[in-house]
Every structure is written in structure tokens, then in C-alpha cells.
């Protein structure tokens, strides 16, 4: 299993991040090519879910099965816990560390009391303000709804029914727009269900990847 790090995030936080989903998708595809990985299953969460949809549009022949988790086909996210503009303004006022802690709390049903909260909050601490703002611009400018019908891979749409970032219309649009897709809704889970219910999450993924065509 490979978990590519995007420029500007994680171990590459010193780099400046991309300001377009297309740029991120191209970066990940180039990284996989450099590592000699030509065909693969692909899972994307949140903004990463937008990136994998774009990768499916750019290089459909390289992707076997696709998992779109806690995400949607529209970057504007009109029903998000706060608008992109509000996040942008608050990052400039609060600073990235405070904004990262505040936003991470919305990813869990239990908020800051969730076991997975410290990890998510910590990951956002080192991100540069320019990168955080560029990421918001990338999401805001992206809309993949017109190309959903072109995704032919066997696809799993995975969503927690307490997700405050991507409300029901987002996963619904994926499920209805991708012809060969299945929908799995986890009750009582928010945006970070892989940390809230890791065993169940892993079982669902494993079953999807091993079930026959």
C-alpha cells in the first residue's frame, strides 16, 4: 500500500502546495510513475477524494477500483460546516495551527474528545498559511460533476451519516452519477470514520477490493 504525500502537507510541509485539484492529481500520477506503479486501486478521502476523481479522468486505464470516501464531486461544498470563504478568513485571522485544531474537531462525532482528534490536529500544525489557502482555492475552483458518467471503474462511495464537511447531496451525487458504484453509509460516524471505526472501515474496504466483478 502506498500513501503519497502531497506537496505542502505531512513530511513535505516545507514545500508550497498546489492551488488546483488538477495539479495535485498530476503530481500523484507522476509520483506513481516514478515508482514504477502503473496500475492500482485508488482511495481518496475529503480533498483527496476530489483528487482521485480527477486522476480517474486523467488516467482511467491505470485505475482498477476506485474508493471515494467522505467526499463529493463539487469543491464548493455549499452545506459544509462553514463556507470556503469563512475558512479562508479564519485561517488569516486565527493562523493555521488554531484553524487546524478547530476544523479537525468537526471531523469527529465526539469532537476534541475523540481518540483520533490529536493526530488530525497535529498533522495540520506544520502546514504553511500559503499552502492552506491554496488548498481552499483548489477545492473552490473544482467541479467534477460533468465527468462522473465517464468513470467506468468499479467504485465504492463511503460516507458517515454525521459528516459535517460533505453532506448527503455530495455522496449521493457520486453514487448516482458513477454507473458502476456502490454506496456504504456508516451510521454514527463523521468525516474521519477511519479513525472512529477503524475495524469496520478496514473490513468494508477489504471486502470491496476482493469481491468479484
Residue frames as a rotation matrix with the C-alpha (Angstrom) as fourth column:
UNK 1
0.577 0.817 0.000 0.00
0.817 -0.577 0.000 0.00
0.000 0.000 -1.000 0.00
UNK 2
-0.602 -0.738 0.306 1.25
0.745 -0.656 -0.116 3.47
0.287 0.158 0.945 -0.89
UNK 3
0.530 0.707 -0.467 0.12
0.806 -0.592 0.017 6.72
-0.264 -0.386 -0.884 0.75
UNK 4
-0.162 -0.651 0.742 1.57
0.821 -0.506 -0.265 9.56
0.548 0.566 0.616 -1.37
UNK 5
-0.029 0.081 -0.996 2.28
0.740 -0.669 -0.076 12.81
-0.672 -0.739 -0.041 0.44
UNK 6
0.643 0.332 0.690 1.13
0.720 -0.569 -0.396 15.95
0.262 0.752 -0.605 -1.34
UNK 7
-0.482 -0.795 0.370 3.46
0.636 -0.607 -0.477 18.92
0.603 0.005 0.797 -1.64
UNK 8
-0.390 0.266 0.882 2.81
-0.427 -0.900 0.083 21.22
0.816 -0.344 0.465 1.31
UNK 9
0.583 0.704 0.406 1.49
-0.730 0.235 0.642 18.53
0.357 -0.671 0.650 3.66
UNK 10
0.987 -0.146 -0.069 2.87
0.162 0.887 0.433 15.91
-0.002 -0.439 0.899 6.07
UNK 11
0.332 -0.943 -0.037 6.55
0.646 0.199 0.737 15.30
-0.687 -0.269 0.675 5.53
UNK 12
-0.374 -0.424 0.825 6.53
0.905 -0.361 0.225 17.78
0.202 0.831 0.518 2.64
UNK 13
0.546 0.699 -0.462 5.12
0.806 -0.589 0.062 20.68
-0.229 -0.407 -0.884 4.65
UNK 14
-0.138 -0.682 -0.718 8.10
0.305 -0.719 0.624 22.89
-0.942 -0.133 0.307 3.80
UNK 15
-0.855 -0.133 0.501 7.06
0.513 -0.068 0.856 22.86
-0.079 0.989 0.127 0.14
UNK 16
-0.644 0.677 -0.357 4.38
-0.611 -0.736 -0.292 25.11
-0.460 0.030 0.888 -1.31
UNK 17
-0.375 0.587 0.718 1.17
0.331 0.808 -0.487 23.25
-0.866 0.055 -0.498 -2.09
UNK 18
-0.811 0.187 0.554 -0.75
0.557 -0.041 0.829 23.19
0.178 0.982 -0.071 -5.34
UNK 19
-0.712 0.622 -0.327 -3.68
-0.318 -0.700 -0.639 25.53
-0.626 -0.351 0.696 -5.95
UNK 20
-0.043 0.735 -0.677 -5.65
-0.987 0.073 0.142 23.22
0.154 0.674 0.723 -8.24
UNK 21
0.466 0.284 0.838 -7.07
-0.460 0.887 -0.045 19.70
-0.756 -0.364 0.543 -7.97
UNK 22
0.983 -0.134 -0.125 -5.70
-0.062 0.398 -0.915 19.04
0.172 0.908 0.383 -11.45
UNK 23
0.228 -0.959 0.168 -2.22
-0.728 -0.282 -0.625 19.96
0.647 0.020 -0.762 -10.21
UNK 24
-0.052 -0.182 0.982 -2.48
-0.891 0.452 0.036 17.59
-0.451 -0.873 -0.186 -7.25
UNK 25
0.794 0.435 0.425 -3.75
-0.215 0.854 -0.473 14.77
-0.569 0.284 0.772 -9.48
UNK 26
0.805 -0.549 -0.225 -0.87
-0.225 0.068 -0.972 15.22
0.548 0.833 -0.069 -11.90
UNK 27
-0.006 -0.828 0.560 1.60
-0.947 -0.176 -0.270 15.24
0.322 -0.532 -0.783 -9.02
UNK 28
0.167 0.126 0.978 0.33
-0.654 0.756 0.014 11.93
-0.738 -0.642 0.209 -7.62
UNK 29
0.970 0.205 0.130 0.25
-0.035 0.648 -0.760 10.28
-0.240 0.733 0.636 -11.03
UNK 30
0.533 -0.840 -0.103 3.82
-0.502 -0.216 -0.837 11.39
0.681 0.498 -0.537 -11.72
UNK 31
-0.094 -0.553 0.828 4.96
-0.990 0.138 -0.021 10.05
-0.103 -0.822 -0.560 -8.34
UNK 32
0.516 0.359 0.777 3.39
-0.343 0.919 -0.197 6.65
-0.785 -0.165 0.597 -9.02
UNK 33
0.969 -0.199 -0.143 5.00
-0.091 0.251 -0.964 6.53
0.228 0.947 0.225 -12.45
UNK 34
0.203 -0.952 0.230 8.41
-0.814 -0.295 -0.500 7.29
0.544 -0.086 -0.835 -10.92
UNK 35
-0.196 -0.228 0.954 7.92
-0.852 0.521 -0.050 4.39
-0.485 -0.823 -0.296 -8.51
UNK 36
-0.900 -0.208 -0.383 7.02
-0.409 0.705 0.579 2.02
0.149 0.678 -0.720 -11.34
UNK 37
-0.580 0.785 0.217 3.38
0.290 0.448 -0.846 1.67
-0.761 -0.428 -0.488 -10.30
UNK 38
-0.985 0.150 -0.085 1.35
-0.128 -0.312 0.941 1.51
0.114 0.938 0.327 -13.49
UNK 39
-0.169 0.973 -0.157 -1.99
-0.144 0.133 0.981 0.03
0.975 0.188 0.118 -12.38
UNK 40
-0.960 -0.236 -0.150 -3.54
0.141 0.052 -0.989 0.34
0.242 -0.970 -0.016 -8.94
UNK 41
0.171 0.936 -0.308 -6.59
0.917 -0.037 0.397 0.55
0.360 -0.350 -0.865 -6.72
UNK 42
-0.698 -0.396 0.597 -7.21
0.270 -0.917 -0.293 4.13
0.664 -0.043 0.747 -5.63
UNK 43
0.221 0.728 -0.650 -8.72
0.955 -0.028 0.294 5.55
0.196 -0.686 -0.701 -2.43
UNK 44
-0.676 -0.404 0.616 -9.22
0.304 -0.915 -0.267 9.24
0.671 0.006 0.741 -1.74
UNK 45
-0.025 0.616 -0.787 -10.64
0.999 -0.005 -0.036 10.95
-0.026 -0.787 -0.616 1.34
UNK 46
0.340 0.241 -0.909 -12.02
0.444 -0.893 -0.071 14.50
-0.829 -0.379 -0.410 1.55
UNK 47
0.452 -0.250 -0.856 -10.00
-0.702 -0.692 -0.169 16.73
-0.550 0.677 -0.489 -0.81
UNK 48
-0.665 -0.718 0.206 -8.13
-0.487 0.626 0.608 13.55
-0.566 0.304 -0.766 -1.70
UNK 49
-0.152 0.711 0.687 -11.46
0.496 0.656 -0.569 12.21
-0.855 0.255 -0.452 -2.95
UNK 50
0.779 0.339 -0.528 -11.62
-0.210 -0.652 -0.729 15.07
-0.591 0.679 -0.436 -5.43
UNK 51
-0.073 -0.917 -0.392 -8.05
-0.879 -0.127 0.459 14.31
-0.471 0.378 -0.797 -6.47
UNK 52
-0.678 -0.205 0.706 -8.77
0.010 0.958 0.288 10.64
-0.735 0.202 -0.647 -7.18
UNK 53
0.451 0.854 0.258 -11.81
0.414 0.056 -0.908 11.58
-0.791 0.517 -0.329 -9.27
UNK 54
0.668 -0.278 -0.690 -9.54
-0.626 -0.712 -0.318 13.84
-0.403 0.644 -0.650 -11.31
UNK 55
-0.474 -0.860 0.187 -6.96
-0.655 0.487 0.578 11.06
-0.588 0.151 -0.794 -11.60
UNK 56
-0.214 0.488 0.846 -9.69
0.403 0.833 -0.378 8.78
-0.890 0.260 -0.375 -12.94
UNK 57
0.831 0.510 -0.224 -10.43
0.059 -0.481 -0.875 11.40
-0.554 0.713 -0.429 -15.60
UNK 58
0.403 -0.765 -0.501 -6.75
-0.862 -0.501 0.072 11.84
-0.306 0.403 -0.862 -16.50
UNK 59
-0.590 -0.714 -0.376 -5.59
-0.779 0.627 0.032 8.22
0.213 0.312 -0.926 -16.47
UNK 60
0.364 0.877 0.314 -8.60
-0.926 0.377 0.023 5.85
-0.098 -0.299 0.949 -16.48
UNK 61
0.600 -0.129 -0.790 -6.65
-0.329 0.860 -0.390 2.88
0.730 0.494 0.473 -17.83
UNK 62
-0.465 -0.884 -0.047 -4.31
-0.261 0.188 -0.947 2.88
0.846 -0.428 -0.318 -14.82
UNK 63
-0.590 0.298 0.751 -7.01
-0.805 -0.145 -0.575 2.59
-0.063 -0.944 0.325 -12.15
UNK 64
-0.861 0.284 -0.422 -8.56
0.188 0.948 0.256 -0.75
0.473 0.141 -0.870 -11.24
UNK 65
0.125 0.917 -0.379 -11.03
0.875 0.077 0.478 0.02
0.467 -0.391 -0.793 -8.43
UNK 66
-0.555 -0.224 0.802 -11.91
0.056 -0.971 -0.232 3.40
0.830 -0.084 0.551 -7.02
UNK 67
-0.021 0.523 -0.852 -12.95
0.983 0.167 0.079 4.37
0.184 -0.836 -0.517 -3.47
UNK 68
-0.398 0.018 0.917 -14.38
0.059 -0.997 0.045 7.84
0.915 0.072 0.396 -2.85
UNK 69
-0.069 0.253 -0.965 -14.58
0.913 0.406 0.041 8.29
0.402 -0.878 -0.259 0.90
UNK 70
0.191 0.220 -0.957 -16.06
0.763 -0.647 0.003 11.27
-0.618 -0.730 -0.291 2.76
UNK 71
-0.781 -0.521 -0.344 -16.01
0.125 -0.670 0.731 13.35
-0.612 0.528 0.589 -0.40
UNK 72
0.372 0.923 0.092 -18.08
0.351 -0.049 -0.935 14.57
-0.859 0.381 -0.343 -3.34
UNK 73
0.028 -0.334 0.942 -17.90
0.995 0.102 0.006 15.82
-0.098 0.937 0.335 -6.91
UNK 74
0.557 0.238 0.795 -18.19
0.402 -0.915 -0.008 19.51
0.726 0.325 -0.606 -6.06
UNK 75
-0.378 -0.872 -0.310 -15.47
0.736 -0.080 -0.672 21.53
0.561 -0.483 0.672 -4.36
UNK 76
-0.401 0.258 0.879 -17.65
-0.298 -0.944 0.141 24.42
0.866 -0.206 0.455 -3.22
UNK 77
-0.616 0.184 -0.766 -19.45
0.646 0.675 -0.357 22.21
0.452 -0.715 -0.534 -0.62
UNK 78
-0.366 0.497 0.786 -22.42
-0.175 -0.867 0.467 24.53
0.914 0.033 0.405 -0.03
UNK 79
0.705 0.707 0.056 -23.61
-0.223 0.146 0.964 22.67
0.673 -0.692 0.260 3.08
UNK 80
-0.147 -0.863 -0.484 -20.19
0.485 0.363 -0.796 22.41
0.862 -0.352 0.365 4.74
UNK 81
0.192 0.204 -0.960 -19.90
0.981 -0.056 0.185 23.34
-0.016 -0.977 -0.211 8.45
UNK 82
0.266 -0.055 -0.962 -18.60
0.085 -0.993 0.081 26.68
-0.960 -0.103 -0.260 7.20
UNK 83
0.990 0.134 0.035 -18.08
0.050 -0.110 -0.993 28.13
-0.130 0.985 -0.116 3.73
UNK 84
0.322 -0.915 0.242 -14.73
0.918 0.241 -0.314 28.15
0.229 0.323 0.918 1.96
UNK 85
0.114 -0.243 0.963 -14.64
0.126 -0.958 -0.256 31.94
0.986 0.150 -0.079 2.33
UNK 86
0.835 0.224 0.503 -15.21
-0.449 -0.253 0.857 31.64
0.320 -0.941 -0.111 6.08
UNK 87
0.799 -0.601 -0.022 -12.39
0.547 0.710 0.443 29.11
-0.251 -0.366 0.896 6.38
UNK 88
0.143 -0.757 0.637 -10.12
0.774 -0.316 -0.549 31.36
0.617 0.572 0.541 4.34
UNK 89
0.335 0.061 0.940 -10.87
-0.259 -0.954 0.154 34.38
0.906 -0.295 -0.303 6.54
UNK 90
0.950 0.097 0.297 -10.47
-0.311 0.179 0.934 32.46
0.037 -0.979 0.200 9.78
UNK 91
0.575 -0.818 0.011 -7.12
0.816 0.573 -0.073 30.99
0.053 0.050 0.997 8.72
UNK 92
-0.025 -0.589 0.807 -5.84
0.442 -0.731 -0.520 34.52
0.897 0.344 0.279 8.11
UNK 93
0.374 0.247 0.894 -7.12
-0.569 -0.700 0.432 35.72
0.732 -0.670 -0.121 11.49
UNK 94
0.931 0.102 0.352 -6.52
-0.351 0.526 0.775 32.67
-0.106 -0.844 0.525 13.69
UNK 95
-0.209 -0.972 -0.107 -3.44
-0.963 0.185 0.196 31.28
-0.171 0.144 -0.975 11.99
UNK 96
-0.075 0.150 -0.986 -3.10
-0.619 0.768 0.164 27.76
0.782 0.622 0.036 10.65
UNK 97
-0.893 -0.301 -0.336 -2.45
0.016 0.723 -0.690 25.90
0.451 -0.621 -0.641 13.95
UNK 98
-0.736 0.668 0.105 -5.61
-0.302 -0.187 -0.935 27.21
-0.605 -0.720 0.340 15.63
UNK 99
0.004 0.755 -0.656 -7.68
-0.992 -0.082 -0.100 26.72
-0.129 0.651 0.748 12.47
UNK 100
-0.419 -0.239 -0.876 -6.37
-0.483 0.875 -0.008 23.17
0.769 0.420 -0.482 12.07
UNK 101
-0.996 0.064 -0.068 -7.39
0.091 0.500 -0.861 22.28
-0.021 -0.864 -0.504 15.62
UNK 102
-0.447 0.884 -0.135 -10.83
-0.559 -0.394 -0.729 23.85
-0.698 -0.251 0.671 15.21
UNK 103
0.037 0.459 -0.888 -11.54
-0.982 0.182 0.052 22.20
0.185 0.870 0.457 11.87
UNK 104
-0.708 -0.369 -0.602 -10.25
-0.307 0.929 -0.208 18.79
0.636 0.037 -0.771 12.98
UNK 105
-0.869 0.418 0.265 -12.78
-0.197 0.198 -0.960 18.81
-0.454 -0.887 -0.090 15.82
UNK 106
-0.002 0.923 -0.384 -15.61
-0.888 -0.178 -0.425 18.88
-0.461 0.340 0.820 13.25
UNK 107
-0.291 -0.204 -0.935 -14.37
-0.788 0.605 0.113 15.60
0.542 0.770 -0.337 11.76
UNK 108
-0.871 -0.066 -0.487 -15.46
0.191 0.868 -0.459 13.54
0.453 -0.493 -0.743 14.77
UNK 109
0.194 0.978 -0.078 -18.81
0.346 0.006 0.938 12.96
0.918 -0.209 -0.337 16.43
UNK 110
0.571 -0.028 -0.820 -17.08
0.820 0.044 0.570 13.41
0.020 -0.999 0.048 19.81
UNK 111
0.919 -0.212 0.333 -15.14
-0.133 -0.960 -0.245 16.49
0.372 0.181 -0.911 18.68
UNK 112
0.131 -0.949 0.288 -11.94
-0.769 -0.280 -0.575 17.18
0.626 -0.146 -0.766 20.61
UNK 113
0.160 -0.014 0.987 -12.71
-0.860 0.488 0.147 14.26
-0.484 -0.873 0.066 22.94
UNK 114
0.949 0.223 -0.223 -12.36
-0.311 0.778 -0.546 11.72
0.052 0.588 0.807 20.11
UNK 115
0.580 -0.758 0.299 -9.39
0.269 0.524 0.808 9.37
-0.769 -0.388 0.507 20.29
UNK 116
0.156 -0.528 0.835 -8.30
0.980 0.191 -0.063 10.28
-0.126 0.828 0.547 16.77
UNK 117
0.940 0.322 0.113 -8.55
0.335 -0.933 -0.133 14.04
0.062 0.163 -0.985 17.25
UNK 118
0.558 -0.761 -0.331 -4.96
-0.144 -0.481 0.865 14.74
-0.817 -0.435 -0.378 18.48
UNK 119
-0.252 -0.669 0.699 -3.45
0.622 0.442 0.647 13.07
-0.742 0.598 0.304 15.40
UNK 120
0.253 0.422 0.871 -5.58
0.952 -0.270 -0.145 15.07
0.174 0.865 -0.470 12.96
UNK 121
0.981 0.103 -0.162 -4.96
0.146 -0.948 0.282 18.31
-0.125 -0.300 -0.946 14.82
UNK 122
0.296 -0.952 -0.078 -1.22
0.064 -0.061 0.996 17.66
-0.953 -0.300 0.043 14.89
UNK 123
-0.102 -0.344 0.934 -0.99
0.895 0.377 0.237 16.97
-0.433 0.860 0.269 11.16
UNK 124
0.604 0.434 0.668 -2.28
0.717 -0.661 -0.219 20.47
0.347 0.612 -0.711 10.43
UNK 125
0.731 -0.265 -0.629 0.17
0.369 -0.622 0.691 22.31
-0.575 -0.737 -0.357 12.64
UNK 126
-0.221 -0.972 -0.077 3.10
0.370 -0.157 0.916 22.44
-0.902 0.174 0.395 10.21
UNK 127
0.099 0.311 0.945 1.13
0.994 0.010 -0.108 23.45
-0.043 0.950 -0.308 7.10
UNK 128
-0.873 -0.446 -0.198 2.10
0.425 -0.894 0.141 26.88
-0.240 0.039 0.970 5.81
UNK 129
-0.163 0.844 -0.510 -0.60
0.022 -0.514 -0.858 29.52
-0.986 -0.151 0.065 5.51
UNK 130
-0.360 -0.025 -0.932 0.06
-0.861 -0.375 0.343 29.81
-0.359 0.927 0.114 1.78
UNK 131
-0.956 -0.029 -0.292 -0.49
-0.148 0.908 0.393 26.08
0.254 0.419 -0.872 1.36
UNK 132
-0.627 0.773 -0.102 -3.69
0.526 0.323 -0.787 26.06
-0.575 -0.547 -0.609 3.42
UNK 133
-0.032 0.612 -0.790 -5.13
-0.341 -0.750 -0.567 28.93
-0.940 0.251 0.233 1.38
UNK 134
-0.589 -0.244 -0.770 -4.02
-0.806 0.104 0.583 27.33
-0.062 0.964 -0.258 -1.89
UNK 135
-0.968 0.249 0.037 -5.81
0.247 0.968 -0.040 24.12
-0.046 -0.030 -0.999 -0.89
UNK 136
-0.225 0.927 -0.300 -9.03
0.330 -0.217 -0.919 26.03
-0.917 -0.306 -0.257 -0.31
UNK 137
-0.119 0.107 -0.987 -8.65
-0.772 -0.636 0.024 27.69
-0.625 0.764 0.158 -3.72
UNK 138
-0.910 -0.275 -0.312 -8.11
-0.410 0.714 0.567 24.28
0.067 0.644 -0.762 -5.31
UNK 139
-0.718 0.690 0.091 -11.31
0.578 0.663 -0.475 22.93
-0.389 -0.289 -0.875 -3.81
UNK 140
-0.105 0.721 -0.685 -13.35
0.021 -0.687 -0.727 26.04
-0.994 -0.091 0.057 -4.53
UNK 141
-0.231 -0.080 -0.970 -12.44
-0.848 -0.473 0.240 26.05
-0.477 0.878 0.042 -8.23
UNK 142
-0.950 -0.277 -0.147 -13.03
-0.313 0.829 0.463 22.36
-0.006 0.486 -0.874 -8.88
UNK 143
0.061 0.982 0.178 -16.23
-0.788 0.156 -0.595 20.74
-0.612 -0.104 0.784 -10.14
UNK 144
-0.870 -0.493 -0.007 -16.20
-0.415 0.726 0.549 17.14
-0.265 0.480 -0.836 -11.32
UNK 145
-0.123 0.918 0.377 -19.93
-0.250 0.339 -0.907 16.62
-0.961 -0.206 0.187 -11.78
UNK 146
0.444 0.356 -0.822 -19.81
-0.835 -0.170 -0.524 16.79
-0.326 0.919 0.222 -15.58
UNK 147
-0.190 -0.633 -0.751 -17.38
-0.829 0.513 -0.222 13.86
0.525 0.580 -0.622 -15.85
UNK 148
-0.275 0.118 0.954 -18.94
-0.769 0.569 -0.292 11.44
-0.577 -0.814 -0.065 -13.34
UNK 149
0.738 0.664 0.122 -20.61
-0.442 0.612 -0.656 9.47
-0.510 0.430 0.745 -16.11
UNK 150
0.548 -0.615 -0.567 -17.18
-0.609 0.172 -0.775 8.86
0.574 0.769 -0.280 -17.66
UNK 151
-0.395 -0.647 0.652 -15.89
-0.913 0.357 -0.199 6.99
-0.104 -0.674 -0.731 -14.60
UNK 152
0.323 0.496 -0.806 -16.18
-0.674 0.718 0.172 3.29
0.664 0.488 0.567 -15.50
UNK 153
-0.703 -0.666 -0.250 -14.21
-0.284 0.584 -0.760 1.69
0.652 -0.463 -0.600 -12.66
UNK 154
0.229 0.659 -0.716 -16.00
0.598 0.485 0.638 -0.38
0.768 -0.575 -0.283 -10.04
UNK 155
-0.528 -0.375 0.762 -16.43
-0.143 -0.845 -0.515 2.28
0.837 -0.381 0.393 -7.36
UNK 156
-0.047 0.479 -0.877 -17.28
0.944 0.307 0.117 2.37
0.325 -0.823 -0.466 -3.67
UNK 157
-0.173 0.105 0.979 -18.78
-0.164 -0.983 0.076 5.56
0.971 -0.148 0.187 -2.24
UNK 158
-0.138 -0.017 -0.990 -18.23
0.858 0.498 -0.128 5.57
0.495 -0.867 -0.054 1.52
UNK 159
-0.341 0.146 0.928 -19.78
-0.175 -0.980 0.090 8.14
0.924 -0.131 0.360 3.86
UNK 160
-0.782 0.119 -0.612 -20.51
0.620 0.259 -0.741 8.70
0.070 -0.958 -0.277 7.55
UNK 161
0.020 0.925 0.379 -24.01
0.800 -0.242 0.549 9.98
0.600 0.292 -0.745 8.21
UNK 162
0.714 0.165 -0.681 -22.71
0.600 -0.644 0.474 12.59
-0.361 -0.747 -0.559 10.68
UNK 163
-0.314 -0.874 0.371 -20.20
0.943 -0.241 0.230 14.10
-0.112 0.422 0.900 8.24
UNK 164
0.472 0.469 -0.746 -20.31
0.476 -0.848 -0.232 17.91
-0.742 -0.246 -0.624 8.56
UNK 165
-0.459 -0.707 -0.538 -17.91
-0.179 -0.520 0.835 18.59
-0.870 0.480 0.112 5.69
UNK 166
-0.896 0.194 -0.399 -19.62
-0.369 0.174 0.913 16.66
0.246 0.966 -0.084 2.90
UNK 167
-0.350 0.859 0.372 -23.36
-0.648 0.064 -0.759 16.49
-0.676 -0.507 0.535 3.46
UNK 168
-0.038 0.401 0.915 -25.61
0.192 0.902 -0.388 13.84
-0.981 0.161 -0.111 1.90
UNK 169
0.863 0.417 -0.286 -26.06
-0.198 -0.242 -0.950 15.54
-0.465 0.876 -0.126 -1.52
UNK 170
0.132 -0.894 -0.428 -22.33
-0.974 -0.197 0.111 15.07
-0.184 0.402 -0.897 -2.18
UNK 171
-0.754 -0.415 0.509 -22.04
-0.339 0.910 0.240 11.27
-0.563 0.008 -0.827 -1.78
UNK 172
0.194 0.901 0.389 -25.49
0.173 0.359 -0.917 10.91
-0.966 0.245 -0.086 -3.30
UNK 173
0.675 0.016 -0.737 -24.27
-0.635 -0.496 -0.592 12.68
-0.375 0.868 -0.325 -6.45
UNK 174
-0.439 -0.884 -0.159 -21.29
-0.877 0.384 0.287 10.32
-0.193 0.265 -0.945 -6.67
UNK 175
-0.606 0.244 0.757 -23.39
-0.031 0.944 -0.329 7.21
-0.795 -0.222 -0.565 -6.15
UNK 176
0.448 0.878 0.171 -25.99
0.220 0.077 -0.972 8.24
-0.867 0.473 -0.158 -8.68
UNK 177
0.662 -0.192 -0.725 -23.53
-0.650 -0.630 -0.426 9.71
-0.375 0.753 -0.542 -11.18
UNK 178
-0.497 -0.850 -0.173 -20.99
-0.855 0.446 0.267 6.85
-0.150 0.280 -0.948 -11.35
UNK 179
0.186 0.726 -0.662 -22.61
-0.832 0.475 0.287 3.94
0.522 0.497 0.693 -13.16
UNK 180
0.271 -0.171 -0.947 -20.70
0.164 0.978 -0.130 1.06
0.949 -0.120 0.293 -11.58
UNK 181
-0.609 -0.501 0.615 -20.84
-0.423 -0.450 -0.786 2.30
0.671 -0.739 0.062 -8.00
UNK 182
0.101 0.584 -0.805 -22.00
0.681 0.550 0.484 1.02
0.725 -0.597 -0.342 -4.63
UNK 183
0.009 0.003 1.000 -22.85
-0.472 -0.881 0.007 3.11
0.881 -0.472 -0.006 -1.58
UNK 184
-0.041 -0.032 -0.999 -21.94
0.782 0.621 -0.052 2.34
0.622 -0.783 -0.001 2.02
UNK 185
0.144 0.170 0.975 -23.20
-0.378 -0.901 0.213 4.62
0.914 -0.399 -0.066 4.80
UNK 186
-0.495 -0.363 -0.790 -21.79
0.588 0.530 -0.611 4.17
0.640 -0.767 -0.049 8.30
UNK 187
0.557 0.787 0.266 -24.21
0.293 -0.486 0.824 5.32
0.777 -0.380 -0.501 10.99
UNK 188
0.966 -0.068 -0.251 -22.97
0.223 -0.278 0.934 7.46
-0.133 -0.958 -0.253 13.85
UNK 189
0.020 -0.997 0.072 -19.71
0.883 0.051 0.467 8.38
-0.469 0.054 0.882 12.10
UNK 190
0.660 0.126 -0.740 -18.45
-0.059 -0.974 -0.219 11.75
-0.748 0.189 -0.636 10.96
UNK 191
0.787 -0.324 -0.526 -15.78
-0.615 -0.335 -0.714 12.81
0.056 0.885 -0.463 8.47
UNK 192
-0.254 -0.964 -0.085 -12.96
-0.908 0.268 -0.324 10.67
0.335 -0.005 -0.942 9.93
UNK 193
0.730 0.660 0.177 -14.72
-0.681 0.682 0.265 7.33
0.054 -0.314 0.948 10.19
UNK 194
0.451 -0.640 -0.622 -11.42
0.024 0.705 -0.709 5.51
0.892 0.305 0.334 9.54
UNK 195
-0.702 -0.677 0.219 -10.36
-0.170 -0.139 -0.976 6.73
0.691 -0.722 -0.017 13.00
UNK 196
-0.242 0.705 0.666 -13.76
-0.970 -0.202 -0.138 6.46
0.037 -0.680 0.733 14.66
UNK 197
0.658 0.483 0.578 -14.50
-0.467 0.864 -0.191 2.91
-0.591 -0.144 0.793 13.47
UNK 198
-0.135 -0.837 -0.531 -11.18
-0.952 -0.040 0.305 1.58
-0.276 0.546 -0.791 12.07
UNK 199
-0.718 -0.148 0.680 -12.02
-0.105 0.989 0.105 -2.14
-0.688 0.004 -0.726 12.19
UNK 200
0.272 0.906 0.323 -15.33
0.395 0.201 -0.897 -1.72
-0.878 0.372 -0.303 10.40
UNK 201
0.591 -0.120 -0.798 -13.77
-0.611 -0.711 -0.347 0.69
-0.526 0.693 -0.494 7.90
UNK 202
-0.456 -0.872 -0.176 -10.96
-0.809 0.324 0.490 -1.74
-0.370 0.366 -0.854 7.06
UNK 203
-0.511 0.343 0.789 -13.37
0.225 0.938 -0.263 -4.66
-0.830 0.043 -0.556 6.70
UNK 204
0.599 0.784 -0.159 -15.53
0.103 -0.273 -0.956 -2.71
-0.794 0.557 -0.245 4.26
UNK 205
0.334 -0.565 -0.754 -12.51
-0.879 -0.475 -0.034 -1.73
-0.339 0.674 -0.656 2.15
UNK 206
-0.674 -0.653 0.345 -11.09
-0.522 0.752 0.403 -5.27
-0.523 0.091 -0.848 2.16
UNK 207
-0.134 0.709 0.692 -14.40
0.373 0.683 -0.628 -6.75
-0.918 0.174 -0.356 1.08
UNK 208
0.733 0.439 -0.519 -14.82
-0.235 -0.553 -0.799 -4.25
-0.638 0.708 -0.302 -1.73
UNK 209
0.090 -0.812 -0.577 -11.32
-0.959 -0.227 0.171 -4.86
-0.270 0.538 -0.799 -3.10
UNK 210
-0.822 -0.468 0.325 -11.66
-0.410 0.882 0.232 -8.66
-0.395 0.057 -0.917 -3.07
UNK 211
0.079 0.913 0.399 -15.24
-0.069 0.405 -0.912 -9.16
-0.994 0.044 0.095 -4.24
UNK 212
-0.438 -0.260 0.861 -15.65
0.747 0.427 0.509 -10.43
-0.500 0.866 0.007 -7.82
UNK 213
-0.978 0.062 -0.201 -16.52
-0.166 -0.813 0.558 -8.12
-0.129 0.579 0.805 -10.69
